[in-house]
């Protein structure tokens, strides 16, 4: 499977985001270098995440502890 295209974001805690609409997968690359894949994430949530004034705040309020995930690296 090809790698998802990463979109860099301006955040002190998050380096980039990627989204696979067909599977509703979202990958988050944190500043630490760790990458997590979140499942069952609606496209609207990904879009809001990209446009959020603070990606870190949006992550803690709308992603973390909401969607199932795996750590990829």
C-alpha positions as CSV (number, residue, x, y, z in Angstrom):
1,X,0.0,0.0,0.0
2,X,1.4,3.4,-0.9
3,X,2.2,5.9,1.8
4,X,-0.4,8.5,2.6
5,X,0.5,12.0,1.5
6,X,1.5,14.0,4.6
7,X,0.4,17.6,5.0
8,X,2.7,19.6,7.2
9,X,1.0,21.7,10.0
10,X,2.2,24.5,12.2
11,X,2.2,23.1,15.7
12,X,4.6,22.6,18.5
13,X,3.4,19.1,19.1
14,X,2.2,17.8,15.6
15,X,4.4,17.7,12.5
16,X,2.0,16.4,9.9
17,X,-1.3,14.9,9.1
18,X,-2.5,12.4,6.4
19,X,-5.9,11.1,5.5
20,X,-7.2,8.1,3.5
21,X,-10.9,8.9,2.8
22,X,-11.8,5.4,1.5
23,X,-10.8,3.8,4.8
24,X,-11.4,6.8,7.0
25,X,-7.8,6.5,8.3
26,X,-6.0,9.5,9.7
27,X,-2.3,9.5,10.5
28,X,-0.7,12.0,12.8
29,X,3.0,12.4,12.9
30,X,4.0,14.0,16.2
31,X,7.0,16.3,16.7
32,X,8.6,13.4,18.6
33,X,8.7,11.4,15.4
34,X,6.0,8.9,16.5
35,X,3.2,8.2,14.0
36,X,-0.2,7.0,15.0
37,X,-3.0,5.9,12.7
38,X,-6.6,6.7,13.8
39,X,-9.5,4.7,12.5
40,X,-13.2,5.6,11.7
41,X,-12.4,9.3,11.4
42,X,-14.9,11.2,9.3
43,X,-13.6,13.5,6.5
44,X,-15.2,16.4,8.2
45,X,-13.1,15.9,11.3
46,X,-9.9,15.7,9.3
47,X,-10.9,19.0,7.5
48,X,-11.6,20.7,10.8
49,X,-8.3,19.4,12.2
50,X,-6.4,21.0,9.3
51,X,-8.2,24.3,9.8
52,X,-8.0,24.5,13.6
53,X,-6.3,27.5,15.1
54,X,-4.4,25.0,17.4
55,X,-3.9,21.5,16.1
56,X,-2.7,20.4,19.6
57,X,-5.9,21.7,21.2
58,X,-8.1,20.2,18.5
59,X,-6.4,16.8,18.9
60,X,-7.0,16.8,22.7
61,X,-10.6,17.9,22.4
62,X,-11.8,15.9,19.3
63,X,-9.4,13.0,18.5
64,X,-7.6,11.7,21.5
65,X,-9.7,9.1,23.5
66,X,-12.4,9.3,20.8
67,X,-11.1,7.2,17.9
68,X,-9.4,3.8,17.9
69,X,-5.7,3.9,16.9
70,X,-2.4,2.0,16.4
71,X,1.1,3.3,16.9
72,X,3.0,2.8,13.6
73,X,6.4,4.1,14.7
